Amino acid sequence: MDVSTAISSIGQKLARHSRLLADIVVPPTCLTCDAFVSEQGGCCATCWQQLRFVSKPFCPVLGTPHSVDLGENIHCAEALADPPPFTRLRSVVLYDKLARQLISSLKYGDRTDLGPWLAEWMRAAGNELIEDADLIVPVPLHNKRLLARRFNQSAELARPLAKLSDVPFKPKALVRKKHTQRQVGLTQSQRERNLSGAFIVPEEKKIEVAGKTVLLVDDVYTTGATAKAATRALLRSGADHVDVLVFAKVETELL
């Protein structure tokens, strides 16, 4: 064994012992409740059963679960009626009470520690998208909102995802130039008007997206207005394809 290998082996052993010691001092708890779990980053059995994980069969475009398996490449009604500008969307779970709690804790509870754990789940759910991605870009916040919140929850998911996936993380490739009102409570058309012209790729960053497949990362996909507006800005600046990966997706009508 050479010196570098020996040092690496020692480092790995020390890291394992440190994690074990940390778990003894502060036992790991469920990401969504205070129940003790076997290891950090997990959910207790009760919470795990309540999370509605997205799995096949689903729409190849929007990732919306199908109620029955009708075969490959069966698009959902939403994707047929209003094709999105992005190529594919994938999510980990459907946006219900428990998923909302996780996202709310991340966004408004300063639980940035949740980012790496949720990113682990997103990597598994979006593996096919990650394999094709040339760069990972978070949906940006306007500077005013970023100053108030102190962090961008989408970046807190995208950064560890990029590190786990060994895909370049480009948080400044897309900016939000328009300080929009909050989307909560707005109709689909109001959301679209609210986000019109909200995103741009800075001139000096266009070289980073031109001809590339961009993986756009956000926390939640509701009506799609945000993801669509951000995608259009990337495509206008020369991106070849845009895929979208989120932690949770609002449930739409099943096929």
BALOBA-1460 file (C-alpha; in Angstrom, 3 decimals):
// residues 255
<rec num="1" residu="m" x="0.000" y="0.000" z="0.000"/>
<rec num="2" residu="d" x="1.463" y="3.364" z="-1.039"/>
<rec num="3" residu="v" x="1.430" y="6.455" z="1.160"/>
<rec num="4" residu="s" x="-1.507" y="8.171" z="-0.585"/>
<rec num="5" residu="t" x="-3.651" y="5.021" z="-0.344"/>
<rec num="6" residu="a" x="-2.784" y="4.614" z="3.321"/>
<rec num="7" residu="i" x="-3.654" y="8.242" z="4.064"/>
<rec num="8" residu="s" x="-6.953" y="7.878" z="2.203"/>
<rec num="9" residu="s" x="-7.782" y="4.710" z="4.152"/>
<rec num="10" residu="i" x="-7.009" y="6.413" z="7.458"/>
<rec num="11" residu="g" x="-9.138" y="9.391" z="6.456"/>
<rec num="12" residu="q" x="-12.095" y="7.161" z="5.617"/>
<rec num="13" residu="k" x="-11.806" y="5.338" z="8.943"/>
<rec num="14" residu="l" x="-11.617" y="8.631" z="10.850"/>
<rec num="15" residu="a" x="-14.689" y="9.898" z="8.986"/>
<rec num="16" residu="r" x="-16.636" y="6.755" z="9.886"/>
<rec num="17" residu="h" x="-15.620" y="7.014" z="13.539"/>
<rec num="18" residu="s" x="-16.551" y="10.716" z="13.562"/>
<rec num="19" residu="r" x="-20.010" y="9.937" z="12.187"/>
<rec num="20" residu="l" x="-20.491" y="7.168" z="14.766"/>
<rec num="21" residu="l" x="-19.424" y="9.513" z="17.572"/>
<rec num="22" residu="a" x="-21.730" y="12.244" z="16.280"/>
<rec num="23" residu="d" x="-24.642" y="9.794" z="16.174"/>
<rec num="24" residu="i" x="-23.954" y="8.829" z="19.790"/>
<rec num="25" residu="v" x="-23.779" y="12.418" z="20.989"/>
<rec num="26" residu="v" x="-26.695" y="13.606" z="18.810"/>
<rec num="27" residu="p" x="-28.758" y="10.565" z="17.720"/>
<rec num="28" residu="p" x="-30.122" y="10.879" z="14.159"/>
<rec num="29" residu="t" x="-33.772" y="11.812" z="13.892"/>
<rec num="30" residu="c" x="-36.357" y="11.616" z="11.111"/>
<rec num="31" residu="l" x="-36.176" y="14.451" z="8.579"/>
<rec num="32" residu="t" x="-39.828" y="15.269" z="9.150"/>
<rec num="33" residu="c" x="-40.423" y="14.479" z="12.842"/>
<rec num="34" residu="d" x="-38.453" y="13.902" z="16.036"/>
<rec num="35" residu="a" x="-38.470" y="10.103" z="15.901"/>
<rec num="36" residu="f" x="-35.067" y="8.431" z="16.141"/>
<rec num="37" residu="v" x="-33.820" y="6.654" z="13.007"/>
<rec num="38" residu="s" x="-30.905" y="4.367" z="12.246"/>
<rec num="39" residu="e" x="-28.859" y="6.903" z="10.280"/>
<rec num="40" residu="q" x="-28.745" y="10.560" z="9.328"/>
<rec num="41" residu="g" x="-30.806" y="11.681" z="6.371"/>
<rec num="42" residu="g" x="-33.577" y="9.134" z="6.740"/>
<rec num="43" residu="c" x="-37.250" y="9.083" z="7.643"/>
<rec num="44" residu="c" x="-38.981" y="6.986" z="10.248"/>
<rec num="45" residu="a" x="-41.229" y="4.181" z="9.020"/>
<rec num="46" residu="t" x="-44.391" y="6.191" z="9.647"/>
<rec num="47" residu="c" x="-43.274" y="9.250" z="7.674"/>
<rec num="48" residu="w" x="-41.745" y="7.147" z="4.913"/>
<rec num="49" residu="q" x="-45.079" y="5.429" z="4.298"/>
<rec num="50" residu="q" x="-46.829" y="8.800" z="4.090"/>
<rec num="51" residu="l" x="-44.506" y="10.195" z="1.399"/>
<rec num="52" residu="r" x="-45.945" y="9.536" z="-2.065"/>
<rec num="53" residu="f" x="-42.898" y="8.692" z="-4.155"/>
<rec num="54" residu="v" x="-43.197" y="9.043" z="-7.919"/>
<rec num="55" residu="s" x="-42.478" y="5.845" z="-9.815"/>
<rec num="56" residu="k" x="-43.216" y="4.370" z="-13.217"/>
<rec num="57" residu="p" x="-45.473" y="4.248" z="-15.085"/>
<rec num="58" residu="f" x="-45.453" y="7.999" z="-15.620"/>
<rec num="59" residu="c" x="-45.642" y="10.550" z="-18.423"/>
<rec num="60" residu="p" x="-42.248" y="10.697" z="-20.201"/>
<rec num="61" residu="v" x="-42.501" y="14.492" z="-20.431"/>
<rec num="62" residu="l" x="-44.006" y="15.744" z="-17.156"/>
<rec num="63" residu="g" x="-43.300" y="12.693" z="-15.007"/>
<rec num="64" residu="t" x="-46.949" y="12.607" z="-13.921"/>
<rec num="65" residu="p" x="-47.820" y="9.121" z="-12.597"/>
<rec num="66" residu="h" x="-50.295" y="7.094" z="-14.635"/>
<rec num="67" residu="s" x="-53.057" y="5.302" z="-12.739"/>
<rec num="68" residu="v" x="-52.571" y="2.254" z="-14.977"/>
<rec num="69" residu="d" x="-49.687" y="1.001" z="-17.097"/>
<rec num="70" residu="l" x="-50.620" y="1.659" z="-20.737"/>
<rec num="71" residu="g" x="-47.150" y="1.057" z="-22.126"/>
<rec num="72" residu="e" x="-44.114" y="3.169" z="-22.954"/>
<rec num="73" residu="n" x="-44.246" y="6.824" z="-24.020"/>
<rec num="74" residu="i" x="-47.867" y="7.456" z="-23.079"/>
<rec num="75" residu="h" x="-48.185" y="11.195" z="-22.496"/>
<rec num="76" residu="c" x="-50.484" y="12.654" z="-19.868"/>
<rec num="77" residu="a" x="-53.337" y="14.960" z="-20.905"/>
<rec num="78" residu="e" x="-51.505" y="18.049" z="-19.649"/>
<rec num="79" residu="a" x="-48.404" y="17.335" z="-21.744"/>
<rec num="80" residu="l" x="-50.547" y="16.798" z="-24.847"/>
<rec num="81" residu="a" x="-52.733" y="19.866" z="-24.337"/>
<rec num="82" residu="d" x="-49.941" y="22.262" z="-23.383"/>
<rec num="83" residu="p" x="-46.479" y="20.903" z="-24.306"/>
<rec num="84" residu="p" x="-43.825" y="22.533" z="-22.081"/>
<rec num="85" residu="p" x="-40.676" y="24.191" z="-23.489"/>
<rec num="86" residu="f" x="-38.469" y="21.866" z="-21.433"/>
<rec num="87" residu="t" x="-37.821" y="18.297" z="-22.568"/>
<rec num="88" residu="r" x="-38.473" y="16.304" z="-19.394"/>
<rec num="89" residu="l" x="-39.552" y="16.859" z="-15.805"/>
<rec num="90" residu="r" x="-38.857" y="14.490" z="-12.935"/>
<rec num="91" residu="s" x="-39.732" y="14.691" z="-9.246"/>
<rec num="92" residu="v" x="-39.108" y="12.650" z="-6.115"/>
<rec num="93" residu="v" x="-42.529" y="12.866" z="-4.473"/>
<rec num="94" residu="l" x="-45.980" y="14.297" z="-5.009"/>
<rec num="95" residu="y" x="-46.580" y="17.542" z="-3.147"/>
<rec num="96" residu="d" x="-48.744" y="16.584" z="-0.192"/>
<rec num="97" residu="k" x="-48.726" y="17.416" z="3.523"/>
<rec num="98" residu="l" x="-45.411" y="15.768" z="4.401"/>
<rec num="99" residu="a" x="-43.594" y="16.986" z="1.288"/>
<rec num="100" residu="r" x="-44.917" y="20.493" z="1.976"/>
<rec num="101" residu="q" x="-43.527" y="20.247" z="5.503"/>
<rec num="102" residu="l" x="-40.061" y="19.334" z="4.226"/>
<rec num="103" residu="i" x="-40.004" y="22.140" z="1.671"/>
<rec num="104" residu="s" x="-41.375" y="24.652" z="4.164"/>
<rec num="105" residu="s" x="-38.690" y="23.691" z="6.682"/>
<rec num="106" residu="l" x="-36.016" y="24.228" z="4.046"/>
<rec num="107" residu="k" x="-37.381" y="27.540" z="2.726"/>
<rec num="108" residu="y" x="-38.772" y="29.239" z="5.798"/>
<rec num="109" residu="g" x="-37.324" y="27.299" z="8.730"/>
<rec num="110" residu="d" x="-33.675" y="27.870" z="7.838"/>
<rec num="111" residu="r" x="-33.225" y="24.084" z="7.583"/>
<rec num="112" residu="t" x="-30.508" y="24.266" z="4.939"/>
<rec num="113" residu="d" x="-29.177" y="21.036" z="6.434"/>
<rec num="114" residu="l" x="-32.039" y="19.309" z="4.593"/>
<rec num="115" residu="g" x="-30.582" y="20.273" z="1.209"/>
<rec num="116" residu="p" x="-27.970" y="17.505" z="0.895"/>
<rec num="117" residu="w" x="-30.390" y="14.807" z="2.047"/>
<rec num="118" residu="l" x="-33.153" y="15.865" z="-0.345"/>
<rec num="119" residu="a" x="-30.532" y="16.128" z="-3.109"/>
<rec num="120" residu="e" x="-29.669" y="12.457" z="-2.525"/>
<rec num="121" residu="w" x="-33.275" y="11.524" z="-3.250"/>
<rec num="122" residu="m" x="-33.361" y="13.834" z="-6.258"/>
<rec num="123" residu="r" x="-30.270" y="12.195" z="-7.718"/>
<rec num="124" residu="a" x="-32.025" y="8.818" z="-7.656"/>
<rec num="125" residu="a" x="-35.253" y="10.185" z="-9.128"/>
<rec num="126" residu="g" x="-33.504" y="12.205" z="-11.837"/>
<rec num="127" residu="n" x="-30.695" y="9.853" z="-12.762"/>
<rec num="128" residu="e" x="-31.604" y="9.735" z="-16.467"/>
<rec num="129" residu="l" x="-31.666" y="13.540" z="-16.624"/>
<rec num="130" residu="i" x="-28.389" y="13.900" z="-14.755"/>
<rec num="131" residu="e" x="-26.644" y="11.518" z="-17.142"/>
<rec num="132" residu="d" x="-27.507" y="13.819" z="-20.057"/>
<rec num="133" residu="a" x="-26.803" y="17.117" z="-18.280"/>
<rec num="134" residu="d" x="-23.854" y="19.341" z="-19.153"/>
<rec num="135" residu="l" x="-24.520" y="21.718" z="-16.264"/>
<rec num="136" residu="i" x="-26.870" y="22.166" z="-13.323"/>
<rec num="137" residu="v" x="-28.603" y="25.523" z="-12.817"/>
<rec num="138" residu="p" x="-30.879" y="26.427" z="-9.884"/>
<rec num="139" residu="v" x="-33.978" y="28.544" z="-10.407"/>
<rec num="140" residu="p" x="-32.751" y="31.917" z="-9.089"/>
<rec num="141" residu="l" x="-34.315" y="34.335" z="-6.626"/>
<rec num="142" residu="h" x="-34.415" y="38.068" z="-7.181"/>
<rec num="143" residu="n" x="-31.742" y="39.869" z="-5.142"/>
<rec num="144" residu="k" x="-34.351" y="41.489" z="-2.886"/>
<rec num="145" residu="r" x="-35.886" y="38.149" z="-1.954"/>
<rec num="146" residu="l" x="-32.473" y="36.549" z="-1.626"/>
<rec num="147" residu="l" x="-31.442" y="39.290" z="0.805"/>
<rec num="148" residu="a" x="-34.588" y="38.745" z="2.875"/>
<rec num="149" residu="r" x="-34.320" y="34.945" z="2.926"/>
<rec num="150" residu="r" x="-30.483" y="34.855" z="3.027"/>
<rec num="151" residu="f" x="-30.293" y="31.797" z="0.768"/>
<rec num="152" residu="n" x="-31.867" y="30.329" z="-2.353"/>
<rec num="153" residu="q" x="-33.564" y="27.031" z="-1.505"/>
<rec num="154" residu="s" x="-33.177" y="25.819" z="-5.102"/>
<rec num="155" residu="a" x="-29.427" y="26.396" z="-4.920"/>
<rec num="156" residu="e" x="-29.335" y="24.499" z="-1.617"/>
<rec num="157" residu="l" x="-30.668" y="21.506" z="-3.546"/>
<rec num="158" residu="a" x="-28.702" y="22.031" z="-6.772"/>
<rec num="159" residu="r" x="-25.274" y="22.506" z="-5.163"/>
<rec num="160" residu="p" x="-25.081" y="19.125" z="-3.383"/>
<rec num="161" residu="l" x="-26.797" y="17.463" z="-6.350"/>
<rec num="162" residu="a" x="-24.040" y="18.734" z="-8.651"/>
<rec num="163" residu="k" x="-21.371" y="17.538" z="-6.229"/>
<rec num="164" residu="l" x="-22.960" y="14.092" z="-5.927"/>
<rec num="165" residu="s" x="-23.356" y="13.824" z="-9.691"/>
<rec num="166" residu="d" x="-20.035" y="15.383" z="-10.745"/>
<rec num="167" residu="v" x="-21.871" y="17.810" z="-13.041"/>
<rec num="168" residu="p" x="-20.767" y="21.491" z="-13.151"/>
<rec num="169" residu="f" x="-22.847" y="23.755" z="-10.900"/>
<rec num="170" residu="k" x="-23.565" y="27.127" z="-12.521"/>
<rec num="171" residu="p" x="-25.647" y="29.244" z="-10.117"/>
<rec num="172" residu="k" x="-25.050" y="32.500" z="-12.020"/>
<rec num="173" residu="a" x="-25.941" y="31.215" z="-15.476"/>
<rec num="174" residu="l" x="-29.517" y="32.366" z="-14.941"/>
<rec num="175" residu="v" x="-30.659" y="35.442" z="-13.014"/>
<rec num="176" residu="r" x="-34.023" y="36.800" z="-11.968"/>
<rec num="177" residu="k" x="-34.078" y="40.426" z="-13.054"/>
<rec num="178" residu="k" x="-37.741" y="41.091" z="-12.220"/>
<rec num="179" residu="h" x="-38.925" y="41.254" z="-8.613"/>
<rec num="180" residu="t" x="-42.201" y="39.370" z="-9.010"/>
<rec num="181" residu="q" x="-44.995" y="39.055" z="-6.487"/>
<rec num="182" residu="r" x="-45.380" y="35.727" z="-4.725"/>
<rec num="183" residu="q" x="-47.014" y="33.052" z="-6.852"/>
<rec num="184" residu="v" x="-49.188" y="31.615" z="-4.063"/>
<rec num="185" residu="g" x="-52.856" y="32.250" z="-4.776"/>
<rec num="186" residu="l" x="-52.390" y="33.317" z="-8.396"/>
<rec num="187" residu="t" x="-54.130" y="31.620" z="-11.293"/>
<rec num="188" residu="q" x="-52.179" y="30.000" z="-14.120"/>
<rec num="189" residu="s" x="-52.540" y="33.030" z="-16.398"/>
<rec num="190" residu="q" x="-51.658" y="35.412" z="-13.559"/>
<rec num="191" residu="r" x="-48.541" y="33.371" z="-12.781"/>
<rec num="192" residu="e" x="-47.465" y="33.502" z="-16.420"/>
<rec num="193" residu="r" x="-47.938" y="37.282" z="-16.599"/>
<rec num="194" residu="n" x="-46.167" y="37.686" z="-13.287"/>
<rec num="195" residu="l" x="-43.127" y="35.808" z="-14.608"/>
<rec num="196" residu="s" x="-43.044" y="37.296" z="-18.096"/>
<rec num="197" residu="g" x="-39.506" y="38.545" z="-18.705"/>
<rec num="198" residu="a" x="-38.444" y="37.629" z="-15.180"/>
<rec num="199" residu="f" x="-35.399" y="35.534" z="-16.142"/>
<rec num="200" residu="i" x="-32.361" y="36.251" z="-18.283"/>
<rec num="201" residu="v" x="-29.003" y="34.667" z="-18.990"/>
<rec num="202" residu="p" x="-26.336" y="37.380" z="-18.503"/>
<rec num="203" residu="e" x="-24.427" y="38.169" z="-21.673"/>
<rec num="204" residu="e" x="-21.146" y="36.883" z="-20.219"/>
<rec num="205" residu="k" x="-22.808" y="33.583" z="-19.214"/>
<rec num="206" residu="k" x="-24.360" y="32.732" z="-22.583"/>
<rec num="207" residu="i" x="-21.232" y="30.845" z="-23.577"/>
<rec num="208" residu="e" x="-21.847" y="28.491" z="-20.642"/>
<rec num="209" residu="v" x="-25.319" y="27.457" z="-21.834"/>
<rec num="210" residu="a" x="-25.014" y="27.675" z="-25.621"/>
<rec num="211" residu="g" x="-25.413" y="24.252" z="-27.200"/>
<rec num="212" residu="k" x="-25.664" y="22.579" z="-23.789"/>
<rec num="213" residu="t" x="-28.215" y="20.375" z="-22.065"/>
<rec num="214" residu="v" x="-29.165" y="22.237" z="-18.905"/>
<rec num="215" residu="l" x="-30.640" y="20.594" z="-15.831"/>
<rec num="216" residu="l" x="-32.819" y="23.193" z="-14.117"/>
<rec num="217" residu="v" x="-33.377" y="22.509" z="-10.398"/>
<rec num="218" residu="d" x="-36.198" y="23.791" z="-8.207"/>
<rec num="219" residu="d" x="-37.925" y="22.736" z="-5.002"/>
<rec num="220" residu="v" x="-41.547" y="22.425" z="-6.166"/>
<rec num="221" residu="y" x="-43.354" y="22.250" z="-9.507"/>
<rec num="222" residu="t" x="-46.898" y="23.590" z="-9.216"/>
<rec num="223" residu="t" x="-48.433" y="25.013" z="-12.407"/>
<rec num="224" residu="g" x="-45.079" y="25.026" z="-14.179"/>
<rec num="225" residu="a" x="-45.056" y="28.780" z="-14.802"/>
<rec num="226" residu="t" x="-41.677" y="29.304" z="-13.131"/>
<rec num="227" residu="a" x="-39.957" y="26.340" z="-14.773"/>
<rec num="228" residu="k" x="-41.356" y="27.280" z="-18.188"/>
<rec num="229" residu="a" x="-40.291" y="30.931" z="-17.922"/>
<rec num="230" residu="a" x="-36.793" y="29.952" z="-16.792"/>
<rec num="231" residu="t" x="-36.550" y="27.347" z="-19.561"/>
<rec num="232" residu="r" x="-37.511" y="29.859" z="-22.243"/>
<rec num="233" residu="a" x="-34.787" y="32.233" z="-21.046"/>
<rec num="234" residu="l" x="-32.195" y="29.439" z="-21.285"/>
<rec num="235" residu="l" x="-33.393" y="28.373" z="-24.746"/>
<rec num="236" residu="r" x="-33.337" y="31.969" z="-26.007"/>
<rec num="237" residu="s" x="-29.695" y="32.104" z="-24.970"/>
<rec num="238" residu="g" x="-28.790" y="29.040" z="-27.004"/>
<rec num="239" residu="a" x="-29.301" y="26.071" z="-24.685"/>
<rec num="240" residu="d" x="-29.893" y="22.927" z="-26.719"/>
<rec num="241" residu="h" x="-32.232" y="21.213" z="-24.266"/>
<rec num="242" residu="v" x="-33.536" y="21.926" z="-20.778"/>
<rec num="243" residu="d" x="-34.659" y="19.255" z="-18.324"/>
<rec num="244" residu="v" x="-36.247" y="20.052" z="-14.974"/>
<rec num="245" residu="l" x="-35.686" y="18.217" z="-11.690"/>
<rec num="246" residu="v" x="-37.659" y="19.101" z="-8.549"/>
<rec num="247" residu="f" x="-38.140" y="17.545" z="-5.156"/>
<rec num="248" residu="a" x="-41.939" y="17.656" z="-5.227"/>
<rec num="249" residu="k" x="-44.598" y="18.022" z="-7.900"/>
<rec num="250" residu="v" x="-48.201" y="19.050" z="-7.369"/>
<rec num="251" residu="e" x="-50.456" y="16.178" z="-8.350"/>
<rec num="252" residu="t" x="-52.397" y="16.629" z="-11.554"/>
<rec num="253" residu="e" x="-55.162" y="14.534" z="-13.031"/>
<rec num="254" residu="l" x="-54.034" y="10.959" z="-13.540"/>
<rec num="255" residu="l" x="-54.399" y="9.284" z="-16.916"/>
